Amino acid sequence: MLVLLVSTVFTLLLSTSAKECLSRSSIEQSLLDAHVPGAVVIVVNNTNILYQEAFGHGSLSPVRMMDVDASIFVLASISKPFVAVAAMQLVEANKLDLDADINQYLSSSSPLNHRIFHPQYPSDSITVRQLLSHSASIGINEEAYNTFMQTGDTALNILSLTDACYTYLDNPSNWLPTPPGTVSLYSNVGNALAGLVVERVTQMPFEEYVREKILKPLNIDTKKAGYRLSDIDNPDELVKHYAFNATLLDQWNGEWPQLNVKQSNLSNWLDIPFYSVSIYPAGLLRMSAKSLSLFLRMLMRNGYPLLHSRSIAEMRQTIDGVVPYQSANSTSTELPDPMLSFGLGLIWEERRDGRRFFGHTGVMPAATHSMLINEQRTIGVIVLTNGNVDANNENSIKIMHALDKIRMSWFSCFEN
């Protein structure tokens, strides 16, 4: 199916943007055609919300409509910039060096001073800068990723963040055959490991650090945001997960038997239960689109009130001397998209028309999102959905087209 979070999902299209604002009926039809149950769209500038609208359903059964303020999504990879902001706060406090060996922060409190290093290049340091920019030469093991996922909050209770990261990285086959700092390959474990560094430096659980140092200063309601389902006061506000095409039931249960996916009582839909992942900093933060817009505007306001402008500038800066990873068995169709580049917890997209945007996208089972800012930092667009993107599902192309059309149309609408 798909790895935990697919960052390149929207850049596969890069279609020509619309030159006028989409009507509500046009957006509704695009979502309907792509079998997306519901979505929330917010457009902001540095100070204000310019547009906000909810479409479709947060729950098909019982029926609950999407709501800009109330509907709470799992953010998937849009969680990753929160890790970077946490790290940069520690840099500003002189508690963390982005270019120091991470074992400086990890080993003293690890069992038997357990070090993390590349098995083929043991003398090469792994740094937080590399982890945040996906350049630490950590490979992708989808089978291992899938085992990190469990129903409910179970994954957070049965395997600690420490154990998940160390177990994955102790396997030599989970590393690329290249020195750290030379190639880029999107890594959920790498981002989660950066979260673990934050945890060790602050002596606080990462989820607690984010709550106290990021969510609360942004006035995000912590009764409606967090990494655990149990953090959410009203579970009815959680957006439910669905996948279209019930014929894929066996495929789902073959990939994730622990989720116990079932056919919905609604025609041709699968019910995907609420889930958790052990490497939670990389993708499990939950909140509403309205709450996320507060974080987005912080990025647009050069970090205020969380960071100094120089830290946001460093997050936006792409890493020099790093090239996209290509395995020896790759074909031209398997090459990483050349229009993607990584900053620190942020991804840059370059469109065919030359326009550039930064932010993050996110994909998890039955959650497909985008949070982008234009290069001039005048407009930001959030699109959160409970649509399911799966590399083996032809409906995914429809979903990608629909979301790309929606997000780019709003940039064109408010930039012009």
N, C-alpha and C positions, 0 to 999 in steps of 0.2 A: 504494500500500500504506500505509505509515506513515512519518512522519518518523523521524529517528534515535531519539528517545526520546519517548514519549507520556506526559506527566505526569498527564493527566486521566482515564486509563483507568478507575480504580476509582471515581471520584466520579460516574460516569454512573449508578451504580446506587443507592447510598445506601439500601439495603434495611433493613428492621427487623432488628436484631441478634437472634441466638438468645440464649436465657436460660440455657442450660446448655452445658457443654463438649461438643464434638463427639467422638465415638468415632473410633478409628482406622479402623474399617470405613466410617464415614460419610464421612470425608475421602477415603479410597481410592475410594469410589464417585463422589464429586463430581469427582475428578480423572479417573477413567475416563470418566465421562459427557461431560466437556469435552475429552477427547482430549489431556490433559496427561501426557506421559510420566513425569514425576517432580517431586517437590517436597521442600523441607526447611522445617520450621516450628520456630521458637525463640521462647519467651516468657521475658522477663526482668523483674526489678525492678532497683533500683539496685545491688544487690550480687550477686545470684544468678540462675542459670538456673532458671526454674520449670518449664519444659517444653521438651523437644526431641525431634523425631522426623523420620525420613526416610521418604519414600514413593516407591514406583515406581522408575524407572530413570534413571540418569545417562547410560546408553548402552543403546540397544536392540540394537545389533549392533557388536561383541560385547556380550553382556549384562553390564552392571555396575549394581548397585543404587545408589541414592542413599545417601549417608553424611553425617551431620551434620558430622563433622570433616573428612572427606577430599574431598567433592565441591566442586569449585571452579567458581563461576559468574562470568560476566561480569555486573557489577552494573548496567549501563545507567545510568539517571539517578541511581541511588543513589550514583554517583560524585560528584555535584554538591556534597553537603555537605562532602566532603573538600576541595574547592576553597575553600569558604567558611572552613573551619577554618584552612587554610593562610594565607588572607588575614588572618584575625583574629589569627593568631600574629604576623604582621608589623606589624599595628596595635599590638599590645601592646608590640612591640619598638621602636616609634616609627620604623619604616621605611616605613610606608604610611599614607596618609590616604585613607579611604574616599570622601571628597568632593572630592578633588583631581582635576584633569583627568588622565586616564590617560596622556596624551602626556608628562607630566612624567616618567613611568617608562619609556615606550616609545621616544620619539623619539631620544634620544641614542645609542641602539644600533641604530636602524633605518636601512636604506639611505636615504641622502639625507634623513635626518631625516623620514622618512615619517610623517605625522600621520594619526590616525584621527579622523574627525569626520562628523557627519550632513551630507550634501551640501546639504540644504535649510536647515539651521540651523548653519552652520559656526562661528559664534561661541559656540554652546552646548557646554559641556563634557560629555564622556562620563566617568562616574566608575565606580569599582569597586562602589560601593553600587548604582548602576543595573544594572551587569552581573550582580551576584549576585541582584538582585531582579527581573530580567527587565523592567526599565523603561527601557532605553536606546534604545528605538524601533528595535531591530533586527528586521527582518522574517524571514519563513520562506520559504525557497526549497527545496522538497523535492528538486527535480532536482539542485541543487548539493549538498545533504546527501548524496544517494545516491552522488555521485561521490567523496565523502570515504571511502567504504567499500571495502576490498579484502580479499582472502583472506589468511590468515596474519597476519604482522606487516608485510605489504607497505606498508600505508597509512602506517605510522610511518617508513618508510624512503624513500619516494618523494616525500613532501610534508611539509615541516616544519610544526610548529604555527604558527610565524610566517607562513609563506607561505599556509597554509590560512586563517587569520584575515584577513590583509590582502587576499588574493584575493577572499574573500567580501565584505568590507566596502568594497572599492574599487568594487563594482558598485552604482550609485545605486538600482537597482531592489530591492536587498536591504534597504532601509530603509523604515520606515513614514513616512507623510506627517504626522508629529506630532513636536513637539520632544522631545528626550530628557528623561526624568523626569516625563512627563505621563500616559503610558499603560503598561499591562503587557501583554506578549505573550511567552509562553514561548520562550526562545532558547537553543539549544545552542551556537551560535557565541559568544553573549555570555558564557556561563559559561566556555567554552574561552579566551576573551580574558582573562578574569580570571585564569585559570591562567597565561597568558602574562605577565601583569603580575607574578605571583609569581615566575616564572622570571627576569624581567629584574631585579627588585629583589634577589633572592638570588644572581644569577649562577650558578644551578644549574638543570639541566634539571628541569622540573616533576616528572616521575616520580621523579627522585632525591630532590627535596625531600620528597615525600610518603613515600617509603621511610624516609628518615632522621629526619624530624621528626614523622611521624604514626604510621606502621606500627610502627617499632621501639619508640618509647616506650609503645605500647599492647601490646607483646609479641605482635604479629601476626607469624607466621613469614614472612619475606620470601622464602623458598624456595617458598612456597605462595601468594604474593600479588604483584600487580604489574599493570602496564598492558600488558606484552608477553607473548605466549605463551611466549617464550623465558625469561621470568622464572620459570616454573613448572618445578620440578625433575622432577616426574613427570607427563608429559602424559596418562597414563591417568586422572588425577584430574580432568581438565577435563570439565565437563558438556557433553555433545554437544547440538547444535541440531537440532530436527526441526520440520516443519510438517505438520499433518494435511491430507489431501485432495490427492492426487496430481494431480487435474484442474487444480490451480492452477499447475502447472509452468511453462506458457508465461507466465503473469502474473509469476511470480517472475523468470524469465529476461528478460522485457521490462523489468522495473523495475531489476534488478541483474544485468545480463549478466556483469559482472566476477566475480560470485560462482560462476558455473557450478553452480547448484543442480541436483541430479539426483534422480531417483526412487529411493527406497530399495528394497532387495531385500525389504523388509517391506511388506505390503499397505497401500496408500493413504497412505504416508508419504513425505515429501520429506526428503532429507539436506541440511542447511544447513551449509556448511563453517565452520570457525572463521574469524573475521574481525577486522579492525582498522579504526579510523577516525582520520583525520588530526587531528581536533579532540578528541583522546583524553581530556583532562581531564574533559570533559562526560559521558563514559559508558563508558570502557573499563577501569576498574579491575576486577580479578578477585580473588576470595578465596572462602573457604567461609562458610557461614552462621555457623558457630561464631566465625570470626575477625571477621565483621561485628558480631556481638553485643558484642564488646569496644568497638567504635566507638560502638554504640548506647548502651551503658551509660555511656560518657564523656559523651554528650549529656545523659543523665538525671542524671548526677552533677555537673551545672553546669560541665562542661568538664574536670574532673580526669582525667588529669594534663596535659592539653594546653593548656588555656585557663583564664583567670579566669572567674568566674561572670558578670561584667558583659558579657563577650564573647558568651557563650551567650545571655544575655538580649537582646543586640542582634541576634543571628542570628534569634531567635524573633520579634522585633518586626516587624510588617508595616509597609509604607511608606505614609505619609500622603500624600494628595493625588494618588494615582495611581489611574486607573480602567482596567478591562479594555478592551483595544482592540477596536473594532468597525469593520470596513471599510464603505465606502459601499454596497457590494453585499451586505452581510450580511443574512440574514433572522433571524427570531427563533430558528430552530433552530441557527443558527451562532454564537450568542452564547457567550462563554466561560462556564463554569459559575460562577454567582455564589457557590457555596459553597467556591470555591478562593481562597486569598490567599497572597501570597508574602512570606516573610521574606528573610533573606540565606542563600541556599543551602538553605533549608527551605521547605516548603509546608504551609499549614494547610488542613485539611478540616473543614467543619462538616456534621454529619449532620442529617437531617430531625428527629431527636429532640432536637436541640440540643447533642449531645455534640461536642467538638472534639478533633482530633488533629493532631500535627505530625510531620514527618519527610520522607520522599520515597518516590515510587514510581518504577518504571523499566521501560521497554519497549524492547527491540531485537529484531531477528529471532530468534524462538525463545528469548526470554528475557523473562519477565514477573514483576515483583517488587513487594514492598511492605515498607517499614520505617517503622513508625509508633510514636509515643509518645502516651499520653493526656495531656490538658491538665494533669492533676494531677501528671504525671511520675512515676507510681507503677508503670506497666506499659508495656513495650515489646514489640512483636510484629514478627517478621521472617518473611516468606513469600517464598522464592525458588523459582522453577520454570523448567523449560525448555519451557513452553507458549508457543505463538506467537499473538500478538494482531495482527490485521490489520483495518483499517477496512473492507475489502471482503470480509471472510471472516465468514460468519454464525456459525461456530464460536467466534469471538471473544467473542460475548455469553455463551456458555456458560462460557468461561474466566473472564471478568470476574465472573460470578455466583459461580462456584466459589471464586475467590480472595477475593472480598469476604465471602462466607459464612464462610470459614475464618478470616480475620484478625479479623473483628468478633466471631465466637463466642469467640475466646480472650480478647479484652478483656472481654467479658461474664462469661466464666468466672472470671477472676482478679480482676475488680473487685468481684464480688458475694460 
